[in-house]
Amino acid sequence: MYHFVANGIYRFCEWVTRLAYLNLLWGLFTLCGLVVFGIGPSTVAMYSVSRQWLLGNTDIRIFSSFFAAFKQEFRKANLLGFILLGLAAIFYVDFTIMESMNEETSVMAIILLSLLLVFTVLLLFVFPVYVHYDIPLVSTFKYAFLIGFSKPFHTLGLVAGGIGAIFVSLLHVTVIIFFSGSLFAVITTAFALKAFQSISSQTGNQEARQ
């Protein structure tokens, strides 16, 4: 019993240390890219490390793996980030205009809310898809959309897990600093991998990265 408890505590502390280190790397490399040019590559690198952990490769060198993904995916990840930021900006402008026109219940509002739902699902899946599949960027968006809506139970689990991670992160400023990004990435990647494995077993898809 003692060894079981001690082993559990050790594993918990080990994961806490990993998540904190990964989160600090994410923040540091985002700042090194002046945020605008760092957020995309550092997020991809964070999801790449999270994926490796969840696939059982927990002994990887975190910094080396993070930096390798950051450097290798720098241009493509920045393009991905700019596209997502551009879409988010469009939604912000559209909702601001709609609010000023006092047409929240109009057909346009319903259309915008529907598109926002699609964008949210896309946003949740796009980074796990990016680091899991060796496919072009356009196909990354297509896969994220198709998987998100073809696997509703996995998507609901991913959403619930993501909300839970955000809630935990908001409990204290220390949690935000050390765990906000990495905890969200690990939890959402875990649900996304379940969806990928389900699709792979049904279709025999072999496009996943090693």
C-alpha positions as CSV (number, residue, x, y, z in Angstrom):
1,M,0.0,0.0,0.0
2,Y,2.8,2.4,0.9
3,H,4.7,1.7,-2.3
4,F,1.4,2.3,-4.3
5,V,0.8,5.6,-2.7
6,A,4.5,6.7,-3.0
7,N,4.5,5.7,-6.6
8,G,1.3,7.7,-7.2
9,I,2.7,10.8,-5.5
10,Y,5.9,10.5,-7.5
11,R,4.1,10.2,-10.8
12,F,1.9,13.1,-9.9
13,C,4.9,15.3,-9.1
14,E,6.6,14.2,-12.3
15,W,3.6,15.3,-14.4
16,V,3.4,18.6,-12.5
17,T,7.0,19.3,-13.3
18,R,6.7,18.3,-16.9
19,L,3.6,20.5,-17.4
20,A,5.2,23.5,-15.7
21,Y,8.4,23.2,-17.7
22,L,6.4,22.8,-21.0
23,N,4.3,25.8,-20.1
24,L,7.3,28.0,-19.4
25,L,8.9,27.0,-22.7
26,W,5.6,27.9,-24.5
27,G,5.6,31.3,-22.9
28,L,9.3,32.0,-23.4
29,F,9.4,31.0,-27.1
30,T,6.2,33.0,-27.7
31,L,7.9,36.1,-26.2
32,C,11.1,35.3,-28.2
33,G,8.9,35.6,-31.4
34,L,7.5,38.9,-30.2
35,V,4.2,37.1,-29.6
36,V,3.0,37.6,-33.1
37,F,5.7,35.5,-34.7
38,G,6.0,33.2,-31.7
39,I,2.6,32.1,-30.6
40,G,2.0,29.8,-33.6
41,P,5.3,27.9,-33.6
42,S,5.4,27.6,-29.8
43,T,1.8,26.3,-29.6
44,V,2.6,23.7,-32.3
45,A,5.7,22.7,-30.4
46,M,3.7,22.4,-27.1
47,Y,1.1,20.2,-28.8
48,S,3.9,18.1,-30.4
49,V,5.5,17.4,-27.0
50,S,2.0,16.7,-25.5
51,R,1.3,14.2,-28.2
52,Q,4.6,12.4,-27.6
53,W,3.8,12.1,-23.9
54,L,0.3,10.7,-24.5
55,L,1.7,8.2,-27.0
56,G,3.9,6.8,-24.3
57,N,7.1,8.6,-25.0
58,T,7.4,10.3,-21.6
59,D,11.2,10.0,-21.5
60,I,11.8,12.4,-24.4
61,R,14.0,15.5,-23.8
62,I,11.5,18.2,-23.4
63,F,13.6,21.2,-24.5
64,S,15.2,19.4,-27.5
65,S,11.8,18.1,-28.7
66,F,10.1,21.5,-28.2
67,F,12.9,23.4,-29.9
68,A,13.1,21.0,-32.8
69,A,9.4,21.3,-33.5
70,F,9.5,25.1,-33.1
71,K,12.3,25.4,-35.6
72,Q,11.0,22.9,-38.1
73,E,7.5,24.2,-38.2
74,F,8.2,27.9,-37.8
75,R,7.0,29.1,-41.2
76,K,4.1,26.8,-41.6
77,A,3.0,27.2,-38.0
78,N,3.1,31.0,-38.3
79,L,0.9,30.8,-41.4
80,L,-1.5,28.7,-39.4
81,G,-1.5,31.2,-36.6
82,F,-2.1,34.1,-38.8
83,I,-5.0,32.4,-40.5
84,L,-6.6,31.6,-37.1
85,L,-6.0,35.2,-35.8
86,G,-7.4,36.6,-39.0
87,L,-10.6,34.5,-38.7
88,A,-10.9,35.5,-35.0
89,A,-10.5,39.2,-35.9
90,I,-13.2,38.9,-38.6
91,F,-15.6,37.4,-36.0
92,Y,-14.8,40.1,-33.6
93,V,-15.5,42.9,-36.1
94,D,-18.7,41.2,-37.4
95,F,-20.1,40.8,-33.8
96,T,-19.2,44.3,-33.0
97,I,-21.0,45.7,-36.0
98,M,-24.0,43.4,-35.4
99,E,-24.2,44.6,-31.7
100,S,-24.1,48.2,-32.7
101,M,-27.0,47.6,-35.2
102,N,-29.0,45.9,-32.4
103,E,-29.7,42.9,-34.5
104,E,-28.8,40.1,-32.1
105,T,-32.0,38.1,-33.1
106,S,-31.6,38.6,-36.8
107,V,-30.9,35.9,-39.4
108,M,-27.4,37.4,-39.6
109,A,-26.8,36.7,-35.9
110,I,-27.9,33.1,-36.3
111,I,-25.5,32.7,-39.2
112,L,-22.6,34.3,-37.3
113,L,-23.3,32.1,-34.2
114,S,-23.3,29.0,-36.4
115,L,-20.1,30.0,-38.1
116,L,-18.6,30.7,-34.7
117,L,-19.5,27.2,-33.6
118,V,-17.7,25.8,-36.6
119,F,-14.7,28.0,-35.9
120,T,-14.6,26.9,-32.3
121,V,-14.6,23.2,-33.2
122,L,-11.9,23.9,-35.9
123,L,-9.8,25.8,-33.3
124,L,-10.0,22.9,-30.8
125,F,-8.9,20.3,-33.3
126,V,-6.6,22.1,-35.6
127,F,-3.4,21.9,-33.5
128,P,-3.8,18.2,-32.5
129,V,-4.5,17.5,-36.2
130,Y,-1.5,19.5,-37.2
131,V,1.0,17.6,-35.0
132,H,-0.6,14.2,-35.6
133,Y,-1.0,14.0,-39.3
134,D,1.7,14.6,-42.0
135,I,-0.5,16.5,-44.4
136,P,-0.6,19.9,-46.1
137,L,-1.9,22.9,-44.2
138,V,-5.1,23.1,-46.2
139,S,-5.8,19.5,-45.4
140,T,-5.2,20.3,-41.7
141,F,-8.2,22.5,-41.7
142,K,-10.3,20.0,-43.6
143,Y,-9.4,17.2,-41.3
144,A,-10.0,19.3,-38.2
145,F,-13.5,20.2,-39.5
146,L,-14.4,16.6,-40.6
147,I,-13.1,14.9,-37.4
148,G,-14.7,17.5,-35.2
149,F,-18.2,17.0,-36.6
150,S,-18.0,13.3,-37.4
151,K,-17.0,12.4,-33.9
152,P,-19.5,14.4,-31.8
153,F,-18.9,12.5,-28.5
154,H,-15.1,12.9,-28.7
155,T,-15.7,16.6,-29.6
156,L,-18.0,17.1,-26.5
157,G,-15.4,15.4,-24.4
158,L,-12.7,17.6,-25.8
159,V,-14.8,20.7,-25.2
160,A,-15.6,19.6,-21.6
161,G,-11.9,18.9,-21.0
162,G,-10.8,22.2,-22.4
163,I,-13.3,24.1,-20.3
164,G,-12.2,22.2,-17.2
165,A,-8.5,23.0,-18.0
166,I,-9.4,26.7,-18.3
167,F,-11.4,26.6,-15.1
168,V,-8.5,25.1,-13.2
169,S,-6.1,27.6,-14.7
170,L,-8.2,30.5,-13.5
171,L,-8.1,29.3,-9.9
172,H,-4.9,31.2,-9.2
173,V,-2.3,33.3,-11.0
174,T,0.4,30.7,-10.3
175,V,-1.6,28.1,-12.2
176,I,-2.0,30.5,-15.1
177,I,1.8,31.0,-15.2
178,F,2.8,27.4,-14.9
179,F,0.0,25.3,-16.3
180,S,-2.5,27.3,-18.4
181,G,-1.3,26.3,-21.9
182,S,0.3,22.9,-21.2
183,L,-2.6,21.6,-19.2
184,F,-5.1,22.6,-21.9
185,A,-2.9,21.1,-24.6
186,V,-2.5,17.7,-22.9
187,I,-6.2,17.4,-22.0
188,T,-7.4,18.4,-25.5
189,T,-4.8,16.3,-27.2
190,A,-5.9,13.2,-25.2
191,F,-9.4,13.5,-26.4
192,A,-8.3,14.3,-30.0
193,L,-6.1,11.2,-30.1
194,K,-9.1,9.1,-29.1
195,A,-11.0,10.5,-32.1
196,F,-7.9,9.9,-34.4
197,Q,-7.6,6.3,-33.2
198,S,-11.3,5.7,-33.7
199,I,-11.1,7.0,-37.3
200,S,-7.9,5.0,-38.0
201,S,-9.5,1.8,-36.8
202,Q,-12.5,2.5,-39.2
203,T,-10.6,3.7,-42.3
204,G,-7.1,2.3,-41.8
205,N,-5.6,5.8,-42.2
206,Q,-1.8,5.7,-42.1
207,E,-1.0,9.4,-42.4
208,A,-0.1,9.9,-38.8
209,R,3.4,11.1,-37.9
210,Q,5.9,8.8,-36.2
